[in-house]
Amino acid sequence: MQHSMPPLSALRAFEATARLGSVTAAANELSVTQGAVSRQLKSLDEYFNIPLFTKMGRGIALTPHGEKLQSGVGEAFTSLKNSCAALKRDAEEAPFTLACPGSLLARWLIPRLDRLHHELPELKLKVVVSESEQPGTQTDASATLAFSEPPWPIGVEVFELMVEQICAVASPQLAAHIDPAEPATLLANKLLYTASRPQAWPQWASAKGLELTQLEGALSKGQGFDHLYYLMEAAVAGLGIAIAPRLLVEDDLKSGRLIAPWGSIETPARLCLWLPSQVNVLTQPRRSEPLAEWLKGELELNK
């Protein structure tokens, strides 16, 4: 049973040949061989069972049937090109929506937003707070900036930006009574943490050679906070020792509001720029690459 339409590749070869009046010129425009174009034209002759071109001197000319086909095919390809160009233009001109957890947005990204807008104006960046705990699943976002641990889910493109480091921090007044050479001295203090990162203190304790059973008592006296902002303010107020990503407390450490007596440890997590599989595959990866490079540059400045 014959198809209702011939292959699109054959119609494309016909349109280019009819418009340019030459198989050679059509082959050059389509970046294929002359033989490939000739075979496509022959397949159309066989499909319609009528010749579409006739030889004229050293060149070729459309037959009446070919002229009839050209009028429809030419209009169709022009309309198709215009539609594709309009769609691509709309996608490229649309704002690039970056989802980001509130703590990362407030404590790291917002202070750099003005410079980001200035250096990447073509991105037309719009920043929103992440609605999902799992990066790459917020379908209304062009990309997500977040910490997460591999392996990465299938169907999500991930730009790895940096390895996460976490540190235990305290106010200068509280830190004055802590021995930096003895991580166990923190156990006499209340331990503060965010509810979303219950594994942070056990990771830190394990890296520092502390028994988790020792940690449990200090944690039971401590307090959890829903947001990192409140956690940091509690630490600054001297209510206990907090655990947090180094990136998000770097400004506090530089200003002296907080001190990290025991340095930092690396975790399995990475800070990544995530592209969900639902985004426009033609434009968003290309728009994300400059953003990923810009973020890497800013992270280098934090070191």
N, C-alpha and C positions, 0 to 999 in steps of 0.2 A: 504494500500500500504506500503510495507516494505521500510525502509530507505536504502539508498545506503551504509551506514556504521553503525555498531553498536555503542552504546554510548562509548565515549572516556573513561569514568570511568571503563567500563567493559574491554576494551582493556588494560587499565593500570593495572587492577587486574590480567588479564591473563599474561601480560608481566612479572610482578613481580613474579607470581607463577611459570611460566615456567623457569625463570632465576634462582630462588632460590630453585626450586624443592619442595616447601612446602607451603601449604595454611597458616600455622601458621607464617612462616617467612615472607610471603607476607603481611599478616595482620599487623605484627609488623612494617615492613618498611613503609606501607601506613598509619599507625596510625588509623586503623579501626579494627573491630572485625573479627574473623574467619568466623562467619556467614555472614557478609557483603561480604567478598571475595567469599565465596561459592555461594552466590546468584548471584553475578556478573558472575561467571564462568558458572553457570546454564543458565543464560540469553543468554550467547554466544552459548552454546550448542543448545538452542532453536532457536536462530537467524539463525545459519547455518544448523540446523537440523541434526547435526552430533556431536559425542563426540570428545572433544579436549584433554581430559585426561582419563587415565585408571588407575585403582588401581593396585599397584604393592607392594605386601607384606603389610606393614603398611603405605607405602607412595603412591605416585602417579607418573605417567610417561606420557609423551606426546604421543598421538596417531600419526600416520603418518600425519593426517590432522592437528593436533596441531603443529607438527614440521614445516609444511609448513607455517602455520600462524605465528609461532614464528620468522621465518627468516625475514619476512617483518615487523612485529610489532617491533621486537627488533631494527632493523635498523632505523625505523621511530622514536622511542622514543629516541634513542641515538642522532639522528640528531636534534630532537626537543630540547633536553636538551642542546646540544652544541649551538644551535641558541639562546636560552634564556640566557645562560650564557654569550655569546658574546655580546648580546644586553645590558644586565645589566652592564657588564664591561665597554662598551663604554659610557653608560649613567653616570656611576660613575666617569669615568676618564675625562669626558668633563668638560671644565671650567664652574664654576657657575657664571652666568652673573647677576650682581646686578645693576638695574636701580635706579637712584637717581636724584632728582632735583638739578640743578647746584648750588644753594645757599647752600643747605644742604651738598652737596658733597664738595664744596670748603671750607666752614667755619667750618665743623665739622668732616666729614669722612676722608678727605685727611690727616689731621694731625695725624690720628690714623691708616692709612692704613698699614704702615710698621709693627706695632704691630699686626694688624689683620692677615697679611700674615704670620707672624712668629708663631702666636699662633694657627692658623687654616690652616696649609699648605695643608692639604688634600682637602680643598675646591677649590683650584686653582681659586681663586676669580678674576673675571674680572669686572671692574666697568665702567658703561656708564651713560651718562646724559639721564634722562627720556625724551622720545619723546611725551608722552601723559600726559595731565593734570589729567586724571583719573587713580589713582593707580590700578595696577592689570590688566590693559588692554594691556600692551606692550607684545605682544606674543613672541618676540625674547629674552625676559629676563626671567631668572629663578625666580627672585623675584624683588620686588620694595620696596625701603625704602622711605616713604613719610608721611607727615602729611595729615590727612583727617578726615572728620566728619562722624560718623555713621548715619544711618544704613549702613552696608557693603553690597555690591552686592552679589547676589546668585552665587555660583560656584567659589568663591574666598576664599581661606584659609587665615586668617589674624592672625598674631601674634601681639597683642597689647604690645607696649614697654613702653610708658609713656603718661601722659596727657600733652597736650600742654599748655605752659604758654607764655603770651606775656607781654611786658613791653614797656613803653615810655622811650626813652633814649636821652640824650643830651651831648654835650661836657662839660667838667668841667667849661669852661669859661661861657657858657650859663647857666649851672645849678647853678652857683653862684648867679644868679638873680632870682631864682625860689624858692618859698616857698613849701617845701615838704608836709606841712600840708594842703595845698590848691591846689588840682588838677586843679582848675579853673585858676590858674596863668599861665598855659600853653597856654591859649587861646590868650594871647597877642603875641604869637610867631607863626611862620610859622610851619605848621604840614607837615611832610614828610611821605611818604608811598610808598609801592610797588603796581603797577597796578594790580597784581594778588591777592591782599588781601584787597579789598576795605572795607570789613566788619570789619577789625581789629580795626580801631579807634572807630567806633560806639560800638563795644563790650567792649573796654576798658572804654569809657566814661560812658556807662551804668553801668558797675561794680563800677565805682567811683562816681556815683550819679550825673553826669552831664547831662544836657538837650541836646538832639541831635541838637536842634536849635542853642544852643550856639556853638556847635562844627562846624556847617556848615560854619560859618564865618571864623574861623581859617583854615579850610580845603581849602576854596576858595583862601586863600592867600598862601597856601602851594604848594607842588609839588609832583608829582608821578614819580616813577622810574621803569624801566623795570626789573632791577635786584637788589637783596638785597645788593650786593657788592657796587653798586653806592649809594644806600640809606644810608649805613653805613658811607661811605666816606663823604657824604654830612653832616651827623650828626656830624662827627668828626671835620669837617671844620667849624662847628657852624652855618650852614645855616638854622637850625630849629630843631624841636624835632621829632624824628623818632619813629615809632612803629614797633616792630619786635619780632619774637619768641625768648624767653629768651635763649634757647639752642644755637642759632646762634650768640648771642652777648656776651655769657658768658666770652669768652677770652678777649674781649674788656673791659668788666666790671672789670675783675680781674686785667688787666693791667692799668686801670685808663683812657684809651682812651675815654671811655664813662661812664656816670653815669645814674642810674635808680632811680630818686628821689622818685618815688611813688611805688616802688616795682613792683610786677608782679601779674597778674590775670590769672586764668585758663579759657580756652576756651572749647567748646564741642569737639574740634579736638583731635586726638590721633596720636602719631608717631607710625607707624605700619610697619611690614614687611609683604608684600603681595605676595601670590603665585597665579598666574593666573591659571585658570582651565585647560589650554592647556598643562601645564608642565607635565613631566613624573611623574605619580602618585606614582610609586614605589620608586623612588630615590630622587626626589627633596624635599618632605616634610622632609625626614630623613636628608638630607643635610642642610636644612634650620634651623632645630632645634638648632644645635650648634651655628649657626650664630646669631639666635635670642637671645640665652642665652649670647653670647659674647657682643652683642649690649646692652642688659640690664645691664650687668656688667659695661660697659663703661659709660652708662647713670647714674648709681649710683655714679660713681666717680665725675660727674658734680654737684651733689647736695651739 
